[in-house]
Amino acid sequence: MGEIDLIVWKDGATHFVEVKTRRSLEFGYPEESISPTKLRKLTRTIEVYLGNASDRPRNYQVDALAILILDGKAPEFHYVEHIL
């Protein structure tokens, strides 16, 4: 059905994290590749996961981790909270 890249528990909340990596800016920044279609699939996958979780979290959010790796530079990490 779909995949959840990371599930993180922080400060009493469950964070479902979509991870996107790019090695160039030819098609924009990594977070720009998270399409409405991807968000719908991610939402359905989270709903399935939560429906089956024995300890269903009460407080959760959907975030993104964008990783940009350009030749000759240190990787850049950009964490975006509440993408949904």
C-alpha positions in Angstrom: 0.0 0.0 0.0 2.7 2.4 0.9 5.7 3.1 3.1 6.5 5.3 6.0 10.2 6.3 6.0 10.6 7.1 9.7 8.4 6.9 12.7 9.9 9.0 15.5 8.7 9.7 19.1 9.6 13.1 20.4 8.3 15.2 23.2 5.2 13.0 23.7 4.2 13.1 20.0 4.6 10.6 17.2 6.2 12.0 14.0 5.7 10.3 10.7 8.6 11.5 8.6 8.8 11.5 4.8 12.5 11.5 3.7 13.6 13.0 0.4 17.1 13.2 -0.9 18.5 15.0 -4.0 22.0 15.1 -5.4 21.4 18.2 -7.6 19.0 21.1 -7.8 18.0 20.3 -11.4 14.5 19.5 -10.3 14.3 21.7 -7.2 14.8 21.1 -3.6 14.1 17.7 -2.1 11.0 18.8 -0.2 9.5 20.2 -3.4 9.1 16.6 -4.7 6.5 15.7 -2.1 3.5 15.8 -4.3 -0.2 15.9 -3.4 -0.4 12.3 -4.6 2.4 11.3 -2.3 0.7 13.0 0.6 -2.5 11.1 -0.1 -0.7 7.8 -0.2 1.2 8.7 3.0 -2.1 9.6 4.7 -3.7 6.3 3.8 -0.6 4.4 4.9 -0.5 6.2 8.3 -4.2 5.5 8.7 -3.6 1.8 8.1 -0.7 1.8 10.6 -2.7 3.6 13.2 -5.6 1.3 12.8 -3.4 -1.7 13.5 -1.3 -0.2 16.3 -1.9 -1.6 19.7 -0.7 1.6 21.3 -2.3 4.1 18.9 -0.7 7.5 19.5 -3.1 10.3 20.5 -0.8 13.1 19.4 0.9 12.7 16.0 2.0 14.8 13.0 3.5 14.4 9.5 6.9 16.0 8.9 9.5 15.9 6.1 13.3 15.5 6.2 14.9 17.0 3.1 18.6 16.0 2.4 20.6 17.8 -0.3 23.9 16.3 -1.2 25.9 18.4 -3.7 29.3 17.5 -5.0 32.1 19.0 -2.9 29.8 20.3 -0.2 28.7 19.0 3.2 25.1 17.5 3.1 22.4 19.9 4.0 19.4 18.8 6.2 16.1 20.6 6.3 13.4 19.4 8.7 9.9 20.6 7.9 7.2 20.0 10.5 3.5 19.6 9.8 3.5 19.0 6.1 0.0 17.8 6.5 
